[in-house]
């Protein structure tokens, strides 16, 4: 069952907050551990590998850097738009 649907359904039932949180953690933890292990192993292989691994290492580094720049730009634009919408634009004191 998709997590969002599960959250909505459990929100209208008598499931206690403690039971909801413990079940959510039990359901999310295995996937999180698996993905962390897989991507950590890939990163380690890229960092410690041979000649072709150097290219992979820099490709992963560049992709991560590019993604960071894109996210920062998008969040900054969104924040500036919300501030302007709220009348808190600092360009017009």
Long-range contacts (C-beta under 8 A, 24 or more apart in sequence): 3-27, 3-28
